[in-house]
Amino acid sequence: MKVFNGIKEKDAFITVLIHEMLHLCVKHKGGQEMPTSTLTARLHPLIVKLAGTLAKGTYQRSAWFAHCKISYKRTKDNDSYNEDQWNNDDETNGTKL
C-alpha cells in the first residue's frame, strides 16, 4: 500500500491510513466508500487513543524485548508460559466508543 506523503496534517494522514487499511481488509457489496468511510470515522478516535498509549511505552517495551530475547538463551526444554499474563484487572467498556 502506498500513501501520498503530501498530506501534511497529522490527523488527515491518520484518517487516510485507517481508511486504506480498511479497504485492504474487507470488500463490501454495493460500493466501497460509504461503509469504509463510516467505519473509519468510528474507529479513528479509538485508534488514536491506542496509538498514544502504545507510544508512551515504546522505550520500556524495547528494553523488555531486548532483555527477554537477547539475555535469555531458551530451549524447548526450559520454555514455558509466564502465568503473570493472566494477572490483569484492566477492563474495557466493550465495543462502546
RORO-677095 format. One record per atom (N, C-alpha, C): residue number from 0; residue in three letters; atom name; x, y negated, z. Coordinates in nm, 3 decimals. Example, Ala and Ser with C-alpha at 12.3 -4.5 7.8 and 13.67 -1.06 7.14 Angstrom:
# residues 2
    nr   rest   atom         x         y         z
     0    ALA      N     1.319     0.569     0.780
     0    ALA     CA     1.230     0.450     0.780
     0    ALA      C     1.320     0.330     0.780
     1    SER      N     1.285     0.225     0.708
     1    SER     CA     1.367     0.106     0.714
     1    SER      C     1.290    -0.003     0.787
# end
This chain:
# residues 97
    nr   rest   atom         x         y         z
     0    MET      N     0.085     0.117     0.000
     0    MET     CA     0.000     0.000     0.000
     0    MET      C     0.089    -0.123     0.000
     1    LYS      N     0.058    -0.221    -0.079
     1    LYS     CA     0.131    -0.347    -0.082
     1    LYS      C     0.035    -0.458    -0.044
     2    VAL      N     0.082    -0.549     0.038
     2    VAL     CA     0.002    -0.665     0.077
     2    VAL      C     0.083    -0.789     0.041
     3    PHE      N     0.019    -0.882    -0.027
     3    PHE     CA     0.084    -1.005    -0.071
     3    PHE      C     0.139    -1.082     0.049
     4    ASN      N     0.267    -1.112     0.047
     4    ASN     CA     0.329    -1.181     0.161
     4    ASN      C     0.307    -1.331     0.160
     5    GLY      N     0.227    -1.381     0.070
     5    GLY     CA     0.198    -1.524     0.066
     5    GLY      C     0.090    -1.567     0.164
     6    ILE      N     0.036    -1.472     0.239
     6    ILE     CA    -0.068    -1.503     0.339
     6    ILE      C     0.004    -1.553     0.463
     7    LYS      N     0.002    -1.682     0.485
     7    LYS     CA     0.083    -1.744     0.591
     7    LYS      C     0.018    -1.740     0.728
     8    GLU      N    -0.115    -1.741     0.734
     8    GLU     CA    -0.183    -1.740     0.863
     8    GLU      C    -0.184    -1.599     0.919
     9    LYS      N    -0.137    -1.582     1.042
     9    LYS     CA    -0.127    -1.450     1.103
     9    LYS      C    -0.263    -1.381     1.110
    10    ASP      N    -0.367    -1.453     1.147
    10    ASP     CA    -0.500    -1.395     1.160
    10    ASP      C    -0.550    -1.341     1.026
    11    ALA      N    -0.527    -1.417     0.919
    11    ALA     CA    -0.570    -1.374     0.786
    11    ALA      C    -0.491    -1.252     0.741
    12    PHE      N    -0.363    -1.249     0.772
    12    PHE     CA    -0.279    -1.136     0.735
    12    PHE      C    -0.325    -1.009     0.807
    13    ILE      N    -0.355    -1.021     0.935
    13    ILE     CA    -0.404    -0.906     1.012
    13    ILE      C    -0.536    -0.856     0.953
    14    THR      N    -0.624    -0.948     0.917
    14    THR     CA    -0.753    -0.911     0.858
    14    THR      C    -0.732    -0.832     0.729
    15    VAL      N    -0.642    -0.880     0.645
    15    VAL     CA    -0.614    -0.810     0.518
    15    VAL      C    -0.557    -0.671     0.544
    16    LEU      N    -0.466    -0.660     0.641
    16    LEU     CA    -0.409    -0.529     0.672
    16    LEU      C    -0.516    -0.431     0.719
    17    ILE      N    -0.602    -0.475     0.810
    17    ILE     CA    -0.709    -0.388     0.860
    17    ILE      C    -0.802    -0.348     0.745
    18    HIS      N    -0.842    -0.445     0.665
    18    HIS     CA    -0.934    -0.421     0.554
    18    HIS      C    -0.877    -0.318     0.456
    19    GLU      N    -0.752    -0.337     0.418
    19    GLU     CA    -0.691    -0.247     0.320
    19    GLU      C    -0.665    -0.108     0.378
    20    MET      N    -0.631    -0.100     0.506
    20    MET     CA    -0.614     0.031     0.569
    20    MET      C    -0.747     0.106     0.572
    21    LEU      N    -0.855     0.036     0.597
    21    LEU     CA    -0.987     0.100     0.594
    21    LEU      C    -1.019     0.153     0.455
    22    HIS      N    -0.982     0.078     0.352
    22    HIS     CA    -1.003     0.125     0.214
    22    HIS      C    -0.929     0.257     0.191
    23    LEU      N    -0.810     0.269     0.250
    23    LEU     CA    -0.732     0.391     0.232
    23    LEU      C    -0.795     0.510     0.305
    24    CYS      N    -0.871     0.482     0.410
    24    CYS     CA    -0.926     0.589     0.494
    24    CYS      C    -1.058     0.646     0.446
    25    VAL      N    -1.140     0.568     0.382
    25    VAL     CA    -1.274     0.615     0.351
    25    VAL      C    -1.328     0.549     0.223
    26    LYS      N    -1.407     0.624     0.151
    26    LYS     CA    -1.478     0.571     0.035
    26    LYS      C    -1.627     0.572     0.068
    27    HIS      N    -1.694     0.464     0.038
    27    HIS     CA    -1.836     0.450     0.069
    27    HIS      C    -1.918     0.463    -0.059
    28    LYS      N    -2.030     0.529    -0.049
    28    LYS     CA    -2.121     0.537    -0.164
    28    LYS      C    -2.189     0.402    -0.179
    29    GLY      N    -2.208     0.360    -0.303
    29    GLY     CA    -2.285     0.239    -0.329
    29    GLY      C    -2.206     0.111    -0.313
    30    GLY      N    -2.075     0.117    -0.317
    30    GLY     CA    -1.994    -0.004    -0.307
    30    GLY      C    -1.898     0.004    -0.190
    31    GLN      N    -1.785    -0.061    -0.204
    31    GLN     CA    -1.678    -0.051    -0.106
    31    GLN      C    -1.666    -0.172    -0.014
    32    GLU      N    -1.694    -0.289    -0.063
    32    GLU     CA    -1.656    -0.410     0.009
    32    GLU      C    -1.743    -0.443     0.130
    33    MET      N    -1.874    -0.428     0.119
    33    MET     CA    -1.962    -0.464     0.231
    33    MET      C    -1.935    -0.378     0.354
    34    PRO      N    -1.935    -0.244     0.343
    34    PRO     CA    -1.909    -0.166     0.465
    34    PRO      C    -1.766    -0.185     0.516
    35    THR      N    -1.671    -0.199     0.425
    35    THR     CA    -1.531    -0.216     0.467
    35    THR      C    -1.512    -0.349     0.537
    36    SER      N    -1.568    -0.456     0.484
    36    SER     CA    -1.550    -0.587     0.547
    36    SER      C    -1.629    -0.596     0.678
    37    THR      N    -1.743    -0.527     0.685
    37    THR     CA    -1.820    -0.525     0.810
    37    THR      C    -1.742    -0.453     0.919
    38    LEU      N    -1.685    -0.338     0.886
    38    LEU     CA    -1.605    -0.263     0.983
    38    LEU      C    -1.479    -0.341     1.020
    39    THR      N    -1.420    -0.410     0.925
    39    THR     CA    -1.303    -0.494     0.954
    39    THR      C    -1.338    -0.598     1.058
    40    ALA      N    -1.451    -0.664     1.042
    40    ALA     CA    -1.494    -0.767     1.137
    40    ALA      C    -1.515    -0.710     1.276
    41    ARG      N    -1.569    -0.590     1.283
    41    ARG     CA    -1.595    -0.528     1.413
    41    ARG      C    -1.467    -0.478     1.480
    42    LEU      N    -1.373    -0.427     1.401
    42    LEU     CA    -1.251    -0.370     1.457
    42    LEU      C    -1.143    -0.474     1.488
    43    HIS      N    -1.144    -0.586     1.416
    43    HIS     CA    -1.039    -0.687     1.429
    43    HIS      C    -1.011    -0.726     1.574
    44    PRO      N    -1.110    -0.764     1.655
    44    PRO     CA    -1.080    -0.806     1.792
    44    PRO      C    -1.016    -0.694     1.875
    45    LEU      N    -1.064    -0.573     1.857
    45    LEU     CA    -1.011    -0.460     1.932
    45    LEU      C    -0.867    -0.429     1.890
    46    ILE      N    -0.840    -0.429     1.761
    46    ILE     CA    -0.705    -0.400     1.712
    46    ILE      C    -0.607    -0.507     1.758
    47    VAL      N    -0.646    -0.633     1.755
    47    VAL     CA    -0.559    -0.741     1.801
    47    VAL      C    -0.529    -0.724     1.950
    48    LYS      N    -0.630    -0.688     2.027
    48    LYS     CA    -0.610    -0.667     2.171
    48    LYS      C    -0.515    -0.550     2.196
    49    LEU      N    -0.537    -0.440     2.127
    49    LEU     CA    -0.449    -0.323     2.142
    49    LEU      C    -0.306    -0.356     2.099
    50    ALA      N    -0.292    -0.425     1.989
    50    ALA     CA    -0.158    -0.461     1.940
    50    ALA      C    -0.086    -0.549     2.041
    51    GLY      N    -0.158    -0.643     2.101
    51    GLY     CA    -0.097    -0.728     2.203
    51    GLY      C    -0.051    -0.649     2.324
    52    THR      N    -0.132    -0.553     2.365
    52    THR     CA    -0.096    -0.468     2.478
    52    THR      C     0.025    -0.383     2.445
    53    LEU      N     0.026    -0.324     2.326
    53    LEU     CA     0.140    -0.240     2.286
    53    LEU      C     0.268    -0.322     2.272
    54    ALA      N     0.258    -0.443     2.221
    54    ALA     CA     0.376    -0.526     2.202
    54    ALA      C     0.441    -0.563     2.335
    55    LYS      N     0.360    -0.578     2.440
    55    LYS     CA     0.414    -0.615     2.570
    55    LYS      C     0.508    -0.510     2.626
    56    GLY      N     0.488    -0.384     2.593
    56    GLY     CA     0.570    -0.278     2.649
    56    GLY      C     0.675    -0.222     2.553
    57    THR      N     0.705    -0.295     2.446
    57    THR     CA     0.795    -0.243     2.343
    57    THR      C     0.930    -0.200     2.398
    58    TYR      N     0.996    -0.284     2.475
    58    TYR     CA     1.130    -0.253     2.522
    58    TYR      C     1.129    -0.142     2.627
    59    GLN      N     1.027    -0.141     2.710
    59    GLN     CA     1.017    -0.036     2.811
    59    GLN      C     0.995     0.100     2.744
    60    ARG      N     0.906     0.106     2.644
    60    ARG     CA     0.884     0.231     2.572
    60    ARG      C     1.009     0.275     2.498
    61    SER      N     1.081     0.180     2.440
    61    SER     CA     1.205     0.214     2.371
    61    SER      C     1.305     0.275     2.468
    62    ALA      N     1.313     0.220     2.587
    62    ALA     CA     1.405     0.274     2.688
    62    ALA      C     1.362     0.415     2.730
    63    TRP      N     1.233     0.434     2.751
    63    TRP     CA     1.184     0.568     2.789
    63    TRP      C     1.214     0.668     2.678
    64    PHE      N     1.188     0.628     2.553
    64    PHE     CA     1.212     0.717     2.441
    64    PHE      C     1.360     0.754     2.433
    65    ALA      N     1.446     0.654     2.442
    65    ALA     CA     1.589     0.680     2.435
    65    ALA      C     1.634     0.771     2.550
    66    HIS      N     1.582     0.744     2.668
    66    HIS     CA     1.619     0.824     2.785
    66    HIS      C     1.575     0.969     2.769
    67    CYS      N     1.452     0.988     2.724
    67    CYS     CA     1.398     1.124     2.712
    67    CYS      C     1.454     1.200     2.593
    68    LYS      N     1.469     1.134     2.480
    68    LYS     CA     1.511     1.203     2.359
    68    LYS      C     1.663     1.217     2.349
    69    ILE      N     1.736     1.123     2.404
    69    ILE     CA     1.880     1.126     2.391
    69    ILE      C     1.946     1.190     2.513
    70    SER      N     1.897     1.161     2.631
    70    SER     CA     1.963     1.204     2.754
    70    SER      C     1.942     1.351     2.787
    71    TYR      N     1.829     1.407     2.750
    71    TYR     CA     1.798     1.544     2.789
    71    TYR      C     1.813     1.637     2.670
    72    LYS      N     1.897     1.735     2.684
    72    LYS     CA     1.908     1.840     2.583
    72    LYS      C     1.807     1.946     2.621
    73    ARG      N     1.707     1.964     2.537
    73    ARG     CA     1.599     2.056     2.571
    73    ARG      C     1.601     2.176     2.478
    74    THR      N     1.563     2.287     2.532
    74    THR     CA     1.545     2.408     2.452
    74    THR      C     1.404     2.457     2.476
    75    LYS      N     1.361     2.552     2.397
    75    LYS     CA     1.227     2.607     2.416
    75    LYS      C     1.214     2.676     2.551
    76    ASP      N     1.325     2.726     2.602
    76    ASP     CA     1.321     2.795     2.731
    76    ASP      C     1.289     2.703     2.848
    77    ASN      N     1.335     2.577     2.841
    77    ASN     CA     1.310     2.487     2.954
    77    ASN      C     1.212     2.375     2.917
    78    ASP      N     1.132     2.398     2.816
    78    ASP     CA     1.035     2.297     2.773
    78    ASP      C     0.900     2.324     2.839
    79    SER      N     0.837     2.220     2.888
    79    SER     CA     0.704     2.233     2.946
    79    SER      C     0.636     2.097     2.944
    80    TYR      N     0.507     2.096     2.969
    80    TYR     CA     0.433     1.970     2.973
    80    TYR      C     0.460     1.897     3.104
    81    ASN      N     0.453     1.766     3.098
    81    ASN     CA     0.457     1.684     3.219
    81    ASN      C     0.312     1.659     3.258
    82    GLU      N     0.268     1.716     3.367
    82    GLU     CA     0.129     1.707     3.407
    82    GLU      C     0.089     1.566     3.452
    83    ASP      N     0.188     1.477     3.470
    83    ASP     CA     0.156     1.337     3.506
    83    ASP      C     0.073     1.269     3.398
    84    GLN      N     0.074     1.321     3.276
    84    GLN     CA    -0.003     1.259     3.169
    84    GLN      C    -0.152     1.256     3.200
    85    TRP      N    -0.197     1.345     3.289
    85    TRP     CA    -0.338     1.351     3.323
    85    TRP      C    -0.373     1.265     3.443
    86    ASN      N    -0.273     1.208     3.510
    86    ASN     CA    -0.296     1.124     3.629
    86    ASN      C    -0.318     0.980     3.585
    87    ASN      N    -0.432     0.954     3.529
    87    ASN     CA    -0.460     0.823     3.475
    87    ASN      C    -0.606     0.787     3.506
    88    ASP      N    -0.625     0.681     3.580
    88    ASP     CA    -0.760     0.639     3.617
    88    ASP      C    -0.814     0.526     3.530
    89    ASP      N    -0.739     0.487     3.426
    89    ASP     CA    -0.785     0.379     3.339
    89    ASP      C    -0.914     0.421     3.271
    90    GLU      N    -1.004     0.327     3.257
    90    GLU     CA    -1.131     0.355     3.193
    90    GLU      C    -1.154     0.257     3.078
    91    THR      N    -1.234     0.298     2.983
    91    THR     CA    -1.275     0.208     2.876
    91    THR      C    -1.426     0.185     2.888
    92    ASN      N    -1.475     0.092     2.812
    92    ASN     CA    -1.620     0.071     2.810
    92    ASN      C    -1.680     0.142     2.688
    93    GLY      N    -1.619     0.254     2.650
    93    GLY     CA    -1.669     0.335     2.539
    93    GLY      C    -1.651     0.266     2.407
    94    THR      N    -1.751     0.277     2.323
    94    THR     CA    -1.743     0.219     2.190
    94    THR      C    -1.790     0.074     2.188
    95    LYS      N    -1.828     0.022     2.302
    95    LYS     CA    -1.876    -0.116     2.309
    95    LYS      C    -1.758    -0.212     2.296
    96    LEU      N    -1.765    -0.307     2.204
    96    LEU     CA    -1.657    -0.404     2.184
    96    LEU      C    -1.671    -0.521     2.278
# end
